[in-house]
Amino acid sequence: MMNIFKSFIEKIKGLVAQKKVMPSIDWQSEWSVFLNETVIFYQTLSQADKKIFEERVKLFLETTPVEAGHVEVNDQDKLLVAASAIIPVWAFPDWHYFNVSKVYLLPASFNENFECGQADSVFTGMVGTGPMTGKLALSKPALHQGFSNSYDKHNVGIHEFVHLLDLADGECDGFPERLKQYAFSIPWFELIEKKITGIENKQSNIRDYGATNKAEFLAVTSEYFFERPRMMKAKHPKLYQALSDLYQQDVLRIAEDLKPRKKAPCPCGSGKRYKHCCMPEH
């Protein structure tokens, strides 16, 4: 299996000849430890799949620079950026983000001019347009927060890479055609309209930002799908199935790994122990 995957790596490196391929990365054992402690998706993989995940992380970082201004970029930052990219396309081993050439990390939320500390500095992630086309900007603190809290249905890294998937067909319209047959788009858009109406009428636990437009709905619900799959399946079964079909992933293993221990703090944020708060009686 690994020999086949090595052939795939060489194929992809050929596809990114237009990019500057950086020197080969030597995987560090502490990186595996960090991913296992921080990225639930990686944690739930088999040992064989973890090795493949690591190879895909290396490939992403060898072809996509992660840089920053006014903030230090360390190995952990780069690992989380790469994990954000790989998780949505895990079922598509030959996928390459040809539409991003560089990822910028910023020290805090930023505005449309990528300035931090301003009154309108409210963005934690943004796919560049115009002169910034091909660039992805992320707030470094928000990137880490997305992986440190696996209960809040919010992960800005995954959110922005889903936008890049959506943009791969040339239009950010809430339907990544390169992942799915076009015929699938008709019931998908009908479902989006229904779910956005539910958000607007305060009859949904999908984050309000998902009602902004179809593209944001896809990104917001993808965060939800990868972080709280069991909750989504219970509250939005049709949406869960549609996203399962789109990403071709069974992510319920994540839900199993997320089950809190009785004495752990309740994930609802009450400050009480799980067994004294939201733990089911039966």
SULVEN-V998356 format. One record per residue. N is the residue number from 1. D_CENTER is the distance of its C-alpha to the mean C-alpha in Angstrom with 1 decimal. Layout:
n->N d_center->D_CENTER
n->N d_center->D_CENTER
This chain:
n->1 d_center->25.6
n->2 d_center->24.8
n->3 d_center->27.4
n->4 d_center->25.7
n->5 d_center->22.4
n->6 d_center->24.4
n->7 d_center->25.8
n->8 d_center->22.4
n->9 d_center->21.6
n->10 d_center->24.8
n->11 d_center->24.2
n->12 d_center->20.9
n->13 d_center->22.7
n->14 d_center->25.3
n->15 d_center->23.0
n->16 d_center->21.8
n->17 d_center->25.4
n->18 d_center->25.1
n->19 d_center->22.9
n->20 d_center->24.4
n->21 d_center->23.4
n->22 d_center->23.6
n->23 d_center->25.6
n->24 d_center->24.5
n->25 d_center->22.6
n->26 d_center->24.3
n->27 d_center->22.0
n->28 d_center->23.0
n->29 d_center->23.4
n->30 d_center->22.2
n->31 d_center->18.7
n->32 d_center->18.6
n->33 d_center->19.9
n->34 d_center->17.3
n->35 d_center->14.3
n->36 d_center->16.3
n->37 d_center->17.0
n->38 d_center->13.6
n->39 d_center->10.8
n->40 d_center->11.8
n->41 d_center->10.2
n->42 d_center->12.4
n->43 d_center->15.2
n->44 d_center->15.8
n->45 d_center->16.3
n->46 d_center->19.8
n->47 d_center->21.4
n->48 d_center->21.6
n->49 d_center->17.9
n->50 d_center->17.1
n->51 d_center->19.3
n->52 d_center->17.6
n->53 d_center->14.2
n->54 d_center->16.1
n->55 d_center->17.8
n->56 d_center->14.7
n->57 d_center->13.5
n->58 d_center->17.1
n->59 d_center->17.2
n->60 d_center->14.2
n->61 d_center->15.9
n->62 d_center->19.3
n->63 d_center->18.5
n->64 d_center->16.3
n->65 d_center->17.9
n->66 d_center->16.1
n->67 d_center->18.8
n->68 d_center->19.7
n->69 d_center->22.7
n->70 d_center->24.4
n->71 d_center->22.1
n->72 d_center->22.0
n->73 d_center->19.2
n->74 d_center->19.4
n->75 d_center->18.2
n->76 d_center->15.8
n->77 d_center->14.1
n->78 d_center->13.8
n->79 d_center->12.6
n->80 d_center->9.6
n->81 d_center->8.9
n->82 d_center->9.5
n->83 d_center->7.5
n->84 d_center->4.2
n->85 d_center->6.2
n->86 d_center->7.7
n->87 d_center->6.0
n->88 d_center->6.0
n->89 d_center->9.3
n->90 d_center->10.7
n->91 d_center->13.7
n->92 d_center->14.5
n->93 d_center->15.9
n->94 d_center->17.5
n->95 d_center->14.6
n->96 d_center->14.8
n->97 d_center->13.3
n->98 d_center->16.8
n->99 d_center->16.0
n->100 d_center->14.8
n->101 d_center->17.5
n->102 d_center->16.6
n->103 d_center->14.1
n->104 d_center->16.0
n->105 d_center->15.6
n->106 d_center->17.8
n->107 d_center->19.5
n->108 d_center->18.8
n->109 d_center->17.9
n->110 d_center->19.5
n->111 d_center->21.3
n->112 d_center->21.4
n->113 d_center->23.5
n->114 d_center->21.0
n->115 d_center->23.6
n->116 d_center->22.9
n->117 d_center->25.4
n->118 d_center->26.6
n->119 d_center->27.2
n->120 d_center->24.6
n->121 d_center->21.9
n->122 d_center->19.5
n->123 d_center->16.3
n->124 d_center->13.4
n->125 d_center->11.6
n->126 d_center->13.2
n->127 d_center->13.5
n->128 d_center->17.1
n->129 d_center->20.0
n->130 d_center->23.6
n->131 d_center->24.4
n->132 d_center->20.7
n->133 d_center->19.7
n->134 d_center->17.5
n->135 d_center->16.4
n->136 d_center->13.1
n->137 d_center->13.9
n->138 d_center->12.1
n->139 d_center->14.0
n->140 d_center->14.3
n->141 d_center->15.2
n->142 d_center->12.3
n->143 d_center->9.8
n->144 d_center->11.9
n->145 d_center->12.4
n->146 d_center->8.9
n->147 d_center->9.5
n->148 d_center->13.2
n->149 d_center->13.3
n->150 d_center->11.9
n->151 d_center->14.2
n->152 d_center->13.5
n->153 d_center->10.8
n->154 d_center->9.1
n->155 d_center->6.1
n->156 d_center->6.8
n->157 d_center->4.9
n->158 d_center->1.6
n->159 d_center->5.2
n->160 d_center->7.0
n->161 d_center->6.0
n->162 d_center->6.7
n->163 d_center->9.7
n->164 d_center->10.7
n->165 d_center->10.7
n->166 d_center->12.8
n->167 d_center->14.9
n->168 d_center->15.7
n->169 d_center->18.7
n->170 d_center->20.0
n->171 d_center->19.2
n->172 d_center->16.4
n->173 d_center->17.8
n->174 d_center->15.2
n->175 d_center->16.0
n->176 d_center->14.6
n->177 d_center->18.0
n->178 d_center->17.3
n->179 d_center->15.5
n->180 d_center->18.1
n->181 d_center->21.8
n->182 d_center->22.9
n->183 d_center->25.0
n->184 d_center->22.0
n->185 d_center->21.3
n->186 d_center->24.4
n->187 d_center->23.7
n->188 d_center->20.0
n->189 d_center->21.3
n->190 d_center->24.0
n->191 d_center->21.6
n->192 d_center->19.5
n->193 d_center->22.9
n->194 d_center->23.9
n->195 d_center->20.8
n->196 d_center->20.9
n->197 d_center->24.6
n->198 d_center->23.9
n->199 d_center->21.6
n->200 d_center->24.4
n->201 d_center->27.0
n->202 d_center->25.3
n->203 d_center->25.2
n->204 d_center->21.5
n->205 d_center->19.2
n->206 d_center->16.3
n->207 d_center->15.7
n->208 d_center->18.3
n->209 d_center->16.1
n->210 d_center->15.1
n->211 d_center->18.8
n->212 d_center->18.8
n->213 d_center->18.6
n->214 d_center->17.2
n->215 d_center->14.4
n->216 d_center->13.2
n->217 d_center->13.9
n->218 d_center->11.5
n->219 d_center->8.6
n->220 d_center->9.9
n->221 d_center->10.7
n->222 d_center->7.5
n->223 d_center->6.3
n->224 d_center->9.9
n->225 d_center->9.9
n->226 d_center->7.6
n->227 d_center->9.3
n->228 d_center->12.7
n->229 d_center->13.6
n->230 d_center->17.2
n->231 d_center->17.6
n->232 d_center->16.2
n->233 d_center->18.5
n->234 d_center->21.3
n->235 d_center->21.0
n->236 d_center->19.6
n->237 d_center->20.6
n->238 d_center->20.8
n->239 d_center->17.3
n->240 d_center->16.0
n->241 d_center->18.1
n->242 d_center->17.1
n->243 d_center->13.4
n->244 d_center->14.6
n->245 d_center->16.8
n->246 d_center->14.4
n->247 d_center->11.8
n->248 d_center->14.9
n->249 d_center->13.6
n->250 d_center->15.4
n->251 d_center->13.1
n->252 d_center->16.1
n->253 d_center->16.6
n->254 d_center->13.9
n->255 d_center->16.1
n->256 d_center->19.1
n->257 d_center->17.8
n->258 d_center->17.0
n->259 d_center->20.6
n->260 d_center->22.2
n->261 d_center->25.7
n->262 d_center->28.7
n->263 d_center->29.4
n->264 d_center->25.9
n->265 d_center->25.2
n->266 d_center->24.3
n->267 d_center->20.6
n->268 d_center->22.0
n->269 d_center->23.0
n->270 d_center->26.7
n->271 d_center->27.7
n->272 d_center->29.5
n->273 d_center->29.0
n->274 d_center->27.1
n->275 d_center->30.4
n->276 d_center->32.2
n->277 d_center->29.5
n->278 d_center->27.1
n->279 d_center->27.9
n->280 d_center->29.4
n->281 d_center->33.2
n->282 d_center->33.2
